[in-house]
Amino acid sequence: MNMVEQISSADKRDTSNALFNRVKITEGLADPEKLWDVIIIGGGATGLGTALDAASRGYQTLLLEQIDFAKGTSSRSTKLAHGGVRYLAQGDISLVIEALHERGLMLKNAAHLVKNETFIIPNYEWWSGLYYTIGLSLYDLLAGKLGFGRAKHLSKKTVIKRIPTIQQKGLYGGVSYHDGQFDDSRLAINIAQTAIEQGATVLNYFKVTGLVKDARGKINGVITTDAETGKIYAVKGKTVINATGVFADEILQMDQPGEKAMLRPSQGIHLVVDKAFMPGEDALMIPKTSDGRVLFVVPWHDRLVIGTTDTPLKEHSLEPKALAEEVDFIIRTANQYLIKAPEHKDVLSMFAGLRPLAAPQDGSDKTKEISRSHKIIVADSGLITITGGKWTTYRKMAEDTVNKAIVVGKLTKQPVKTKSLLIHGSTPNVDRKNHLYVYGTDRDAVLALCKENKDWAQKLDPRAEFIGAEVIWAVRNEMARTLEDILARRVRILFLNARLAYDVAPKVAALIASELNHGADWELKQVTAFRALAKTYLLVPYPGKV
């Protein structure tokens, strides 16, 4: 179906939802005497999941994010909803069982964004086929009724047929198994929308600058600033939850200045390349790299994501930078398994994310040995901090955190609702050959915008699939405020092709400005800042020499 036919089949319903209008949402802070049941700091996967859990149970819920939803780690994952094959090898069975269960719930509740992906492990030792078949059969068994499919031993001929670019020298065969694959920041936005539909007040660009305490030293609110207007709000709450990921220690310092750091950030980088380097629908899993880690090559939005690394850091930032040795490690490892591995010039985008791992008590720097399970800590002040975990277990982390908030805040106990709660947009009927599938049940409404303005039906650039209507939709219905919000986390161009993102920046900025009534100065500042960012996502200078 071409774009014109798609538009003609779209609903004629109103494509602008006041429920998701940021100005309207902000009005929820108008009453300074309002007492919230739960105030959440941080709008990543964990914070958004917690807001959804709390709101769906009927608690008065407020979430405040200092930049944009999923700005940090939650938009920079390997795009896997998985139980963790590596954790199984390490003997962390309970974590694997929990993650596999949550993986199954993710597929059920967000079927438009989560899919069953087949992974192939190539075997270059005669014994490894049997070894991995047995191990991955146990992996499937632990998933129970929520399993994605059984592991199978593959002949050498079958592996070559399914991954034509695999390195054939010394190949004995392979093993296929199933895991989940998804779009991380798209899911984060849909969780935010679902939380709002459940009654939560969810705001981006609201930075928490202080914690409010009563005479006993117990936290009973926060001070927050609207980054767009500069207005400062004092907000009262029965409980305050610190769900800021790698920035959790900063909130803990507000509570207890001089407190010992609780987190040890670990960096993981990813390279995005053209799918020609590994055509087909299967993903590749390299079970043991030169430094004992796991590497994935995963199809994602008709490109390939290759990663990841696990590098301990002593500091963190909103825009972590890939280290040269990390890039070389990924390219070198890919070269061992693919006939033609990508070179620096072939990288369409490179992104780095930080894992908020609990700091080891023995001072070890071996991040691969630090537990990936989540931890909930309650300070003497009553501040609740949730750390660790991974995207796949976001819902369970949220459930555990709200259960703790019920105790701390003496809230009326209500049962969890999120196990069967569909995420905004969820539908099993998706055509993954059309990139608009990520909008799920909103797809027709996105296309209906093209009737409002036929120019919005045009591609943002002839080299890619994205259209102007997606930009308008993100501003009107997905709380996007900046050029980066759109190109990084709503329409994923920055992560898919940073050169293309650089080129389309002026056109997208103009679309946003027309919707938000910004002037030419705003557009220029946005394009300048974004283009500087886009350059850091590439391994070779663009455009030309800089």
GUTORKE-355376 format. One record per residue (C-alpha): residue number from 1; residue in three letters; x, y, z. Coordinates in Angstrom, 3 decimals, decimal comma. Last residue first. Example, Ala and Ser with C-alpha at 12.3 -4.5 7.8 and 13.67 -1.06 7.14 Angstrom:
BEGIN
NODE seq type       px       py       pz
NODE   2  SER   13,670   -1,060    7,140
NODE   1  ALA   12,300   -4,500    7,800
END
This chain:
BEGIN
NODE seq type       px       py       pz
NODE 546  VAL   35,772   19,830   10,577
NODE 545  LYS   36,316   17,922    7,345
NODE 544  GLY   33,431   17,000    5,102
NODE 543  PRO   29,928   16,967    6,562
NODE 542  TYR   30,522   14,996    8,662
NODE 541  PRO   33,748   13,807   10,278
NODE 540  VAL   34,263   10,040   10,675
NODE 539  LEU   33,242    7,919   13,674
NODE 538  LEU   29,741    9,382   13,939
NODE 537  TYR   27,373    9,955   16,863
NODE 536  THR   29,423   12,943   18,058
NODE 535  LYS   28,546   14,786   14,841
NODE 534  ALA   24,852   14,505   15,684
NODE 533  LEU   25,368   16,490   18,903
NODE 532  ALA   26,899   19,486   17,124
NODE 531  ARG   24,083   19,239   14,598
NODE 530  PHE   21,555   19,313   17,428
NODE 529  ALA   22,959   22,439   19,032
NODE 528  THR   23,120   24,393   15,766
NODE 527  VAL   19,679   23,204   14,627
NODE 526  GLN   18,054   24,124   17,947
NODE 525  LYS   19,714   27,515   18,153
NODE 524  LEU   18,695   28,349   14,582
NODE 523  GLU   15,100   27,241   15,101
NODE 522  TRP   14,760   29,236   18,314
NODE 521  ASP   16,094   32,350   16,582
NODE 520  ALA   13,640   31,856   13,713
NODE 519  GLY   10,649   32,046   16,019
NODE 518  HIS    8,722   29,520   18,091
NODE 517  ASN    4,960   29,089   17,834
NODE 516  LEU    4,944   25,511   19,173
NODE 515  GLU    3,532   23,878   16,029
NODE 514  SER    5,328   26,096   13,519
NODE 513  ALA    8,557   25,764   15,478
NODE 512  ILE    8,317   21,964   15,418
NODE 511  LEU    7,919   21,888   11,629
NODE 510  ALA   10,773   24,368   11,154
NODE 509  ALA   13,047   22,293   13,410
NODE 508  VAL   12,247   19,221   11,310
NODE 507  LYS   13,311   20,945    8,086
NODE 506  PRO   16,462   22,385    9,649
NODE 505  ALA   17,504   19,020   11,202
NODE 504  VAL   17,052   16,941    8,040
NODE 503  ASP   20,763   16,925    7,129
NODE 502  TYR   22,188   16,191   10,577
NODE 501  ALA   19,653   13,408   11,135
NODE 500  LEU   20,676   11,904    7,780
NODE 499  ARG   24,301   11,913    8,867
NODE 498  ALA   23,343   10,429   12,245
NODE 497  ASN   21,646    7,421   10,653
NODE 496  LEU   19,685    5,020   12,832
NODE 495  PHE   20,225    6,489   16,299
NODE 494  LEU   19,739   10,072   15,113
NODE 493  ILE   16,776    9,014   12,958
NODE 492  ARG   14,733    7,461   15,788
NODE 491  VAL   11,504    9,403   15,246
NODE 490  ARG   10,395    9,836   18,853
NODE 489  ARG   13,673    9,518   20,841
NODE 488  ALA   16,595   10,965   18,901
NODE 487  LEU   15,109   12,995   16,035
NODE 486  ILE   12,050   14,246   17,899
NODE 485  ASP   13,412   14,927   21,377
NODE 484  GLU   16,595   16,311   19,781
NODE 483  LEU   14,619   18,930   17,872
NODE 482  THR   12,927   19,999   21,080
NODE 481  ARG    9,606   19,815   22,910
NODE 480  ALA    8,209   16,303   22,362
NODE 479  MET    5,187   15,625   24,585
NODE 478  GLU    4,041   12,586   22,596
NODE 477  ASN    0,639   13,748   21,318
NODE 476  ARG    0,951   17,152   19,714
NODE 475  VAL    4,715   17,422   19,289
NODE 474  ALA    5,225   13,765   18,361
NODE 473  TRP    2,273   13,839   15,975
NODE 472  ILE    3,645   16,894   14,156
NODE 471  VAL    7,005   15,166   13,695
NODE 470  GLU    5,390   11,940   12,519
NODE 469  ALA    3,283   13,884   10,016
NODE 468  GLY    6,480   15,070    8,323
NODE 467  ILE    7,368   11,611    7,021
NODE 466  PHE   10,055    9,014    7,822
NODE 465  GLU   11,128    6,395    5,257
NODE 464  ALA   14,651    7,495    4,465
NODE 463  ARG   16,885    8,618    1,598
NODE 462  PRO   14,281   10,919   -0,002
NODE 461  ASP   14,350   13,127    3,118
NODE 460  LEU   11,599   14,228    5,503
NODE 459  LYS    9,257   12,168    3,359
NODE 458  GLN    6,094   13,902    2,241
NODE 457  ALA    2,731   13,235    3,880
NODE 456  TRP    3,173   16,372    6,011
NODE 455  ASP    2,955   18,444    2,823
NODE 454  LYS   -0,687   17,360    2,458
NODE 453  ASN   -1,653   19,344    5,536
NODE 452  GLU   -4,777   18,435    7,519
NODE 451  LYS   -5,255   15,348    5,377
NODE 450  CYS   -1,709   14,264    6,206
NODE 449  LEU   -2,657   14,353    9,875
NODE 448  ALA   -4,865   11,340    9,206
NODE 447  LEU   -1,693    9,276    8,762
NODE 446  VAL   -0,746    9,760   12,403
NODE 445  ALA   -4,321    8,929   13,432
NODE 444  ASP   -4,180    5,742   11,390
NODE 443  ARG   -0,987    4,658   13,168
NODE 442  ASP   -2,207    5,408   16,681
NODE 441  THR   -3,260    1,776   17,278
NODE 440  GLY    0,365    0,698   16,888
NODE 439  TYR    2,596    3,728   16,446
NODE 438  VAL    5,694    1,569   15,914
NODE 437  TYR    4,011    0,042   12,841
NODE 436  LEU    4,703    3,288   10,977
NODE 435  HIS    7,887    1,738    9,547
NODE 434  ASN    5,850   -0,407    7,156
NODE 433  LYS    7,377   -3,862    6,689
NODE 432  ARG    6,527   -4,520   10,316
NODE 431  ASP    2,823   -4,699    9,490
NODE 430  VAL    1,185   -4,804   12,893
NODE 429  ASN   -1,897   -6,574   14,180
NODE 428  PRO   -0,861   -7,598   17,695
NODE 427  THR   -1,966   -4,212   19,037
NODE 426  SER   -0,560   -2,020   21,784
NODE 425  GLY   -0,745    1,705   21,145
NODE 424  HIS   -0,777    2,723   24,822
NODE 423  ILE    0,465   -0,195   26,940
NODE 422  LEU   -2,046   -2,918   27,773
NODE 421  LEU   -2,528   -3,655   31,466
NODE 420  SER   -2,304   -7,393   32,194
NODE 419  LYS    0,561   -7,504   34,676
NODE 418  THR    0,157   -3,774   35,328
NODE 417  LYS   -2,697   -3,899   37,836
NODE 416  VAL   -0,974   -4,356   41,211
NODE 415  PRO   -3,344   -4,648   44,171
NODE 414  GLN   -4,159   -1,648   46,401
NODE 413  LYS   -2,931   -0,980   49,933
NODE 412  THR   -4,065    2,311   51,422
NODE 411  LEU   -0,919    4,362   51,642
NODE 410  LYS    1,212    4,437   54,786
NODE 409  GLY    3,851    6,426   52,912
NODE 408  VAL    6,706    4,026   53,680
NODE 407  VAL    4,594    0,872   53,404
NODE 406  ILE    2,758    1,836   50,218
NODE 405  ALA    6,018    3,230   48,821
NODE 404  LYS    7,634   -0,213   49,200
NODE 403  ASN    4,848   -1,826   47,176
NODE 402  VAL    5,289    0,983   44,653
NODE 401  THR    8,964    0,091   44,281
NODE 400  ASP    8,314   -3,647   43,947
NODE 399  GLU    5,743   -3,059   41,204
NODE 398  ALA    8,023   -0,615   39,395
NODE 397  MET   10,930   -3,055   39,419
NODE 396  LYS    8,561   -5,750   38,159
NODE 395  ARG    7,470   -3,514   35,261
NODE 394  TYR   11,009   -2,431   34,341
NODE 393  THR   12,285   -6,023   34,219
NODE 392  THR   13,136   -6,077   30,514
NODE 391  TRP   14,726   -2,646   30,642
NODE 390  LYS   17,347   -3,664   33,181
NODE 389  GLY   17,831   -3,840   36,940
NODE 388  GLY   19,995   -1,574   39,036
NODE 387  THR   18,644    1,138   41,298
NODE 386  ILE   15,428    2,155   43,099
NODE 385  THR   15,743    4,829   45,790
NODE 384  ILE   13,001    5,588   48,326
NODE 383  LEU   13,519    8,722   50,434
NODE 382  GLY   12,013    8,099   53,878
NODE 381  SER   14,429   10,423   55,670
NODE 380  ASP   16,248    7,453   57,202
NODE 379  ALA   16,858    6,272   53,639
NODE 378  VAL   14,872    3,478   51,959
NODE 377  ILE   16,836    1,377   49,465
NODE 376  ILE   15,353   -0,685   46,659
NODE 375  LYS   17,706   -2,928   44,686
NODE 374  HIS   17,477   -4,281   41,167
NODE 373  SER   19,233   -7,375   39,852
NODE 372  ARG   22,126   -6,788   37,442
NODE 371  SER   24,648   -7,962   40,045
NODE 370  ILE   28,213   -6,763   39,584
NODE 369  GLU   30,458   -9,456   38,048
NODE 368  LYS   30,401   -7,930   34,551
NODE 367  THR   31,365   -4,652   36,196
NODE 366  LYS   34,781   -5,935   37,247
NODE 365  ASP   36,096   -2,789   38,943
NODE 364  SER   36,140   -4,366   42,412
NODE 363  GLY   35,828   -2,119   45,476
NODE 362  ASP   34,859   -5,010   47,734
NODE 361  GLN   31,348   -3,648   48,369
NODE 360  PRO   30,464   -3,580   44,695
NODE 359  ALA   28,692   -0,387   43,544
NODE 358  ALA   25,111   -1,053   42,432
NODE 357  LEU   24,976   -0,764   38,675
NODE 356  PRO   23,357    2,216   36,949
NODE 355  ARG   24,168    1,171   33,361
NODE 354  LEU   25,318    3,950   31,072
NODE 353  GLY   24,594    4,282   27,361
NODE 352  ALA   26,717    5,013   24,316
NODE 351  PHE   25,651    5,635   20,739
NODE 350  MET   27,237    5,236   17,333
NODE 349  SER   25,407    5,962   14,107
NODE 348  LEU   25,683    5,097   10,431
NODE 347  VAL   28,998    3,275   10,873
NODE 346  ASP   30,386    2,391    7,452
NODE 345  LYS   33,260    4,893    7,590
NODE 344  HIS   34,666    3,200   10,711
NODE 343  GLU   34,743   -0,174    8,985
NODE 342  PRO   31,970   -2,738    8,900
NODE 341  ALA   32,855   -6,442    8,837
NODE 340  LYS   33,013   -8,423    5,647
NODE 339  ILE   32,939  -12,207    6,030
NODE 338  LEU   31,373  -11,812    9,474
NODE 337  TYR   32,437  -13,595   12,668
NODE 336  GLN   36,007  -12,481   13,372
NODE 335  ASN   35,406   -9,051   11,822
NODE 334  ALA   32,544   -8,469   14,244
NODE 333  THR   35,014   -8,901   17,122
NODE 332  ARG   37,473   -6,379   15,668
NODE 331  ILE   34,700   -3,866   14,945
NODE 330  ILE   33,297   -4,184   18,471
NODE 329  PHE   36,715   -3,996   20,166
NODE 328  ASP   37,842   -1,072   18,017
NODE 327  VAL   34,773    0,928   19,038
NODE 326  GLU   35,361    0,170   22,710
NODE 325  GLU   39,066    1,047   22,413
NODE 324  ALA   38,199    4,419   20,896
NODE 323  LEU   35,939    5,245   23,851
NODE 322  ALA   32,291    6,040   23,198
NODE 321  LYS   31,068    9,274   24,720
NODE 320  PRO   28,371    9,641   27,356
NODE 319  GLU   25,791   12,371   26,663
NODE 318  LEU   23,875   13,042   29,901
NODE 317  SER   27,101   12,547   31,838
NODE 316  HIS   28,832   10,030   34,098
NODE 315  GLU   31,917    9,641   36,239
NODE 314  LYS   34,247    6,872   37,450
NODE 313  LEU   33,503    4,580   34,556
NODE 312  PRO   33,579    0,799   34,178
NODE 311  THR   33,403   -0,454   30,581
NODE 310  ASP   30,928   -3,128   29,508
NODE 309  THR   30,687   -3,246   25,718
NODE 308  THR   27,693   -3,953   23,502
NODE 307  GLY   26,986   -4,215   20,751
NODE 306  ILE   26,076   -4,212   17,065
NODE 305  VAL   22,735   -2,740   15,951
NODE 304  LEU   21,816   -3,570   12,365
NODE 303  ARG   19,500   -1,593   10,095
NODE 302  ASP   15,983   -2,267    8,766
NODE 301  HIS   14,376   -0,791   11,883
NODE 300  TRP   16,505   -3,047   14,112
NODE 299  PRO   18,229   -6,290   13,091
NODE 298  VAL   20,532   -7,409   15,937
NODE 297  VAL   24,256   -8,176   16,001
NODE 296  PHE   24,972   -9,140   19,601
NODE 295  LEU   28,164   -9,478   21,644
NODE 294  VAL   28,619  -11,393   24,914
NODE 293  ARG   31,594  -10,954   27,260
NODE 292  GLY   34,666  -13,038   28,066
NODE 291  ASP   37,319  -10,504   27,047
NODE 290  SER   38,011  -12,078   23,650
NODE 289  THR   34,294  -12,535   23,042
NODE 288  LYS   32,140  -15,366   24,325
NODE 287  PRO   28,565  -16,012   23,300
NODE 286  ILE   28,497  -14,209   19,936
NODE 285  MET   24,783  -13,828   19,254
NODE 284  LEU   23,614  -13,092   15,727
NODE 283  ALA   20,091  -11,927   14,930
NODE 282  ASP   17,905  -13,542   12,282
NODE 281  GLU   15,748  -11,675    9,761
NODE 280  GLY   18,057  -11,678    6,777
NODE 279  PRO   20,918   -9,519    5,626
NODE 278  MET   24,094   -9,253    7,709
NODE 277  PHE   26,461   -6,534    6,456
NODE 276  ALA   23,756   -5,423    4,033
NODE 275  LYS   21,693   -4,321    7,047
NODE 274  ASP   23,518   -1,006    7,072
NODE 273  VAL   25,313   -0,158   10,287
NODE 272  VAL   24,543    0,933   13,857
NODE 271  LEU   27,361    0,713   16,410
NODE 270  HIS   26,609    0,282   20,093
NODE 269  ILE   28,353    1,332   23,305
NODE 268  GLY   28,019    0,101   26,894
NODE 267  GLN   29,253    2,095   29,841
NODE 266  SER   29,225    0,996   33,479
NODE 265  PRO   28,262    3,328   36,289
NODE 264  ARG   29,212    2,327   39,847
NODE 263  LEU   26,420    3,368   42,159
NODE 262  MET   25,971    3,886   45,905
NODE 261  ALA   28,364    6,780   46,344
NODE 260  LYS   29,077    7,445   50,029
NODE 259  GLU   26,865   10,151   51,585
NODE 258  GLY   28,584   13,546   51,891
NODE 257  PRO   25,321   15,486   51,788
NODE 256  GLN   22,380   13,284   52,883
NODE 255  ASP   19,108   14,023   51,094
NODE 254  MET   20,468   16,241   48,340
NODE 253  GLN   23,409   13,821   48,079
NODE 252  LEU   20,946   10,978   47,552
NODE 251  ILE   19,494   12,945   44,635
NODE 250  GLU   22,961   13,191   43,083
NODE 249  ASP   23,653    9,513   43,831
NODE 248  ALA   20,643    8,522   41,736
NODE 247  PHE   22,087   10,132   38,602
NODE 246  VAL   23,009    6,786   37,015
NODE 245  GLY   19,365    5,790   37,182
NODE 244  THR   17,113    8,662   38,269
NODE 243  ALA   14,385    6,654   39,975
NODE 242  ASN   14,431    8,437   43,352
NODE 241  ILE   10,961    7,976   44,806
NODE 240  VAL    9,324   10,528   47,094
NODE 239  THR    6,431    9,507   49,351
NODE 238  LYS    3,562   11,354   51,045
NODE 237  GLY    4,039   14,300   48,708
NODE 236  LYS    4,007   18,088   48,631
NODE 235  VAL    5,243   20,098   45,650
NODE 234  ALA    7,047   23,424   45,827
NODE 233  TYR    7,088   24,801   42,285
NODE 232  ILE    9,548   27,123   40,557
NODE 231  LYS    8,717   28,846   37,262
NODE 230  GLY   11,619   29,130   34,838
NODE 229  THR    9,181   28,952   31,929
NODE 228  GLU   10,704   26,196   29,791
NODE 227  ALA   12,882   24,512   32,418
NODE 226  ASP    9,950   24,191   34,827
NODE 225  THR   11,694   24,097   38,198
NODE 224  THR   11,115   21,602   41,006
NODE 223  ILE   11,270   21,706   44,790
NODE 222  VAL   10,296   18,407   46,397
NODE 221  GLY    7,967   17,044   49,059
NODE 220  ASN    7,457   15,421   52,445
NODE 219  ILE   10,902   14,033   53,245
NODE 218  LYS   11,315   13,183   56,935
NODE 217  GLY   13,802   15,229   58,953
NODE 216  ARG   11,570   15,309   62,019
NODE 215  ALA   10,696   18,988   61,496
NODE 214  ASP    9,479   18,245   57,963
NODE 213  LYS   11,626   17,840   54,891
NODE 212  VAL   11,575   19,289   51,345
NODE 211  LEU   13,998   17,913   48,745
NODE 210  GLY   15,726   20,204   46,274
NODE 209  THR   16,461   21,016   42,649
NODE 208  VAL   14,092   18,616   40,876
NODE 207  LYS   14,251   19,473   37,178
NODE 206  PHE   11,044   19,663   35,148
NODE 205  TYR   11,787   19,340   31,438
NODE 204  ASN    9,467   16,331   31,089
NODE 203  LEU    6,194   15,996   32,965
NODE 202  VAL    3,889   13,119   33,927
NODE 201  THR    0,744   13,776   35,964
NODE 200  ALA   -0,793   10,342   36,498
NODE 199  GLY   -4,465    9,553   35,870
NODE 198  GLN   -4,377    6,150   34,154
NODE 197  GLU   -4,346    7,820   30,745
NODE 196  ILE   -1,296    9,771   31,927
NODE 195  ALA    0,446    6,524   32,902
NODE 194  THR   -0,430    5,064   29,484
NODE 193  GLN    1,086    8,064   27,723
NODE 192  ALA    4,296    7,736   29,743
NODE 191  ILE    4,382    4,002   28,947
NODE 190  ASN    3,997    4,865   25,253
NODE 189  ILE    6,918    7,286   25,456
NODE 188  ALA    9,101    4,658   27,143
NODE 187  LEU    8,110    2,061   24,535
NODE 186  ARG    9,253    4,386   21,754
NODE 185  SER   12,444    4,971   23,753
NODE 184  ASP   13,280    1,257   23,836
NODE 183  ASP   12,277   -0,148   20,459
NODE 182  PHE   11,960   -3,916   20,858
NODE 181  GLN   13,528   -7,367   20,472
NODE 180  GLY   12,642  -10,434   22,525
NODE 179  ASP   14,376  -13,807   22,703
NODE 178  HIS   14,369  -17,063   20,791
NODE 177  TYR   17,029  -19,702   20,197
NODE 176  SER   19,042  -21,028   17,274
NODE 175  VAL   22,154  -23,150   17,643
NODE 174  GLY   24,988  -23,411   15,159
NODE 173  GLY   27,027  -25,474   12,769
NODE 172  TYR   30,655  -26,598   12,525
NODE 171  LEU   32,208  -23,349   11,249
NODE 170  GLY   36,010  -23,509   10,924
NODE 169  LYS   36,059  -21,112    7,988
NODE 168  GLN   32,510  -20,046    7,215
NODE 167  GLN   32,502  -16,483    8,575
NODE 166  ILE   28,824  -15,531    8,438
NODE 165  THR   27,703  -13,294    5,555
NODE 164  PRO   24,990  -15,679    4,333
NODE 163  ILE   23,296  -15,793    7,763
NODE 162  ARG   20,219  -17,997    7,249
NODE 161  LYS   21,721  -20,113    4,457
NODE 160  ILE   25,130  -20,263    6,141
NODE 159  VAL   23,557  -21,420    9,427
NODE 158  THR   21,489  -24,028    7,572
NODE 157  LYS   24,514  -25,482    5,758
NODE 156  LYS   26,501  -25,690    9,009
NODE 155  SER   23,681  -27,665   10,575
NODE 154  LEU   21,448  -26,083   13,204
NODE 153  HIS   20,661  -27,283   16,745
NODE 152  LYS   17,363  -25,955   18,005
NODE 151  ALA   16,209  -23,864   20,975
NODE 150  ARG   12,477  -23,860   21,598
NODE 149  GLY   10,098  -20,927   21,238
NODE 148  PHE    9,062  -17,679   22,909
NODE 147  GLY    8,287  -19,042   26,385
NODE 146  LEU    5,583  -17,410   28,497
NODE 145  LYS    4,146  -20,757   29,615
NODE 144  GLY    7,450  -21,640   31,310
NODE 143  ALA   10,318  -19,221   30,689
NODE 142  LEU   12,678  -21,438   32,730
NODE 141  LEU   12,252  -24,229   30,167
NODE 140  ASP   13,395  -21,963   27,346
NODE 139  TYR   16,632  -21,097   29,174
NODE 138  LEU   17,084  -24,808   30,022
NODE 137  SER   16,854  -25,526   26,293
NODE 136  LEU   19,396  -22,736   25,871
NODE 135  GLY   21,936  -24,540   28,019
NODE 134  ILE   21,393  -27,938   26,355
NODE 133  THR   21,614  -26,496   22,831
NODE 132  TYR   24,598  -24,375   23,859
NODE 131  TYR   26,691  -27,353   25,014
NODE 130  LEU   25,585  -29,654   22,175
NODE 129  GLY   26,630  -27,137   19,538
NODE 128  SER   29,761  -26,146   21,473
NODE 127  TRP   31,454  -29,569   21,247
NODE 126  TRP   32,905  -29,335   17,730
NODE 125  GLU   34,207  -25,816   18,297
NODE 124  TYR   33,375  -23,011   15,855
NODE 123  ASN   29,648  -22,929   16,637
NODE 122  PRO   27,561  -20,009   15,400
NODE 121  ILE   24,937  -18,770   17,889
NODE 120  ILE   21,754  -17,791   16,052
NODE 119  PHE   19,069  -15,543   17,496
NODE 118  THR   15,393  -15,606   16,497
NODE 117  GLU   13,356  -12,549   17,498
NODE 116  ASN    9,872  -12,540   19,049
NODE 115  LYS    8,640   -8,967   18,901
NODE 114  VAL    8,068   -6,026   21,209
NODE 113  LEU    6,864   -2,668   19,866
NODE 112  HIS    3,330   -3,317   18,603
NODE 111  ALA    2,785   -6,175   21,087
NODE 110  ALA    3,144   -3,924   24,098
NODE 109  ASN    1,155   -5,818   26,752
NODE 108  LYS    1,639   -9,406   25,616
NODE 107  LEU    5,229   -9,027   24,432
NODE 106  MET    6,172   -7,131   27,584
NODE 105  LEU    4,454   -9,777   29,726
NODE 104  GLY    6,594  -12,511   28,156
NODE 103  ARG    9,781  -10,543   28,749
NODE 102  GLU    8,665  -10,055   32,362
NODE 101  HIS    8,550  -13,819   32,884
NODE 100  LEU   11,927  -14,238   31,186
NODE  99  ALA   13,400  -11,483   33,389
NODE  98  GLU   12,160  -13,063   36,622
NODE  97  ILE   13,401  -16,518   35,632
NODE  96  VAL   16,790  -15,123   34,588
NODE  95  LEU   17,188  -13,181   37,833
NODE  94  SER   16,356  -16,280   39,890
NODE  93  ILE   18,808  -18,424   37,910
NODE  92  ASP   21,885  -16,277   38,508
NODE  91  GLY   24,243  -19,170   37,682
NODE  90  GLN   26,783  -17,128   35,735
NODE  89  ALA   25,875  -18,984   32,543
NODE  88  LEU   22,230  -18,080   33,166
NODE  87  TYR   23,242  -14,460   33,677
NODE  86  ARG   24,919  -14,560   30,255
NODE  85  VAL   21,727  -15,784   28,596
NODE  84  GLY   19,907  -12,751   29,998
NODE  83  GLY   16,148  -13,047   30,154
NODE  82  HIS   15,618  -10,771   27,214
NODE  81  ALA   13,800   -7,754   25,855
NODE  80  LEU   16,596   -6,585   23,587
NODE  79  LYS   17,046   -3,170   21,957
NODE  78  THR   20,794   -3,114   22,786
NODE  77  SER   19,969   -0,171   25,063
NODE  76  ARG   20,491    3,554   24,481
NODE  75  SER   17,030    5,097   24,876
NODE  74  SER   16,587    4,041   28,519
NODE  73  THR   20,168    4,945   29,436
NODE  72  GLY   19,645    8,683   29,220
NODE  71  LYS   17,006   10,792   27,475
NODE  70  ALA   14,335    8,163   28,171
NODE  69  PHE   11,731   10,891   28,795
NODE  68  ASP   13,194   14,329   28,196
NODE  67  ILE   15,280   16,622   30,395
NODE  66  GLN   14,771   16,960   34,176
NODE  65  GLU   11,983   14,369   34,461
NODE  64  LEU    9,232   14,825   37,062
NODE  63  LEU    6,568   12,177   37,736
NODE  62  LEU    3,464   12,857   39,841
NODE  61  THR    1,009   10,228   41,079
NODE  60  GLN   -2,207   10,395   43,096
NODE  59  TYR   -2,632    6,678   43,794
NODE  58  GLY   -5,390    4,702   42,038
NODE  57  ARG   -3,575    1,408   41,489
NODE  56  SER   -3,126    2,328   37,818
NODE  55  ALA   -1,471    5,565   38,906
NODE  54  ALA    1,142    3,779   41,029
NODE  53  ASP    2,030    1,160   38,399
NODE  52  LEU    2,169    3,710   35,586
NODE  51  ALA    4,332    6,112   37,582
NODE  50  THR    6,635    3,246   38,552
NODE  49  GLY    7,004    2,180   34,918
NODE  48  LEU    7,832    5,766   33,990
NODE  47  GLY   10,481    5,964   36,703
NODE  46  THR   12,018    2,603   35,826
NODE  45  ALA   12,066    3,098   32,055
NODE  44  GLY   13,452    6,631   32,272
NODE  43  GLY   11,577    9,666   33,522
NODE  42  GLY   13,277   10,443   36,815
NODE  41  ILE   12,034   11,764   40,160
NODE  40  ILE    8,767   10,131   41,204
NODE  39  ILE    6,286   11,768   43,601
NODE  38  VAL    3,736    9,353   45,087
NODE  37  ASP    0,648   10,008   47,183
NODE  36  TRP    0,504   13,640   46,131
NODE  35  LEU   -0,750   16,268   48,549
NODE  34  LYS   -2,235   19,297   46,787
NODE  33  GLU   -1,596   22,474   48,761
NODE  32  PRO    0,387   24,182   46,000
NODE  31  ASP   -2,573   23,803   43,573
NODE  30  ALA   -1,346   24,650   40,060
NODE  29  LEU    0,792   21,521   39,667
NODE  28  GLY   -1,825   19,684   37,580
NODE  27  GLU   -1,824   22,704   35,280
NODE  26  THR    1,430   21,309   33,931
NODE  25  ILE   -0,541   18,566   32,167
NODE  24  LYS   -2,507   21,166   30,219
NODE  23  VAL    0,669   22,884   29,045
NODE  22  ARG    2,225   19,507   28,209
NODE  21  ASN   -0,696   18,412   26,016
NODE  20  PHE   -1,053   14,632   26,323
NODE  19  LEU   -4,688   14,597   27,475
NODE  18  ALA   -5,453   17,304   24,921
NODE  17  ASN   -5,221   14,618   22,231
NODE  16  SER   -4,783   15,880   18,680
NODE  15  THR   -5,640   13,495   15,853
NODE  14  ASP   -9,395   14,041   15,984
NODE  13  ARG  -10,955   11,050   14,216
NODE  12  LYS  -11,101   10,723   10,441
NODE  11  ASP   -9,462    7,318   10,608
NODE  10  ALA   -6,873    6,400    7,998
NODE   9  SER   -7,714    4,428    4,857
NODE   8  SER   -7,197    7,417    2,558
NODE   7  ILE   -3,839    8,086    4,199
NODE   6  GLN   -2,606    4,555    3,603
NODE   5  GLU   -3,703    4,690   -0,025
NODE   4  VAL   -1,770    7,940   -0,533
NODE   3  MET    1,319    6,501    1,199
NODE   2  ASN    1,461    3,408   -0,992
NODE   1  MET    0,000    0,000    0,000
END
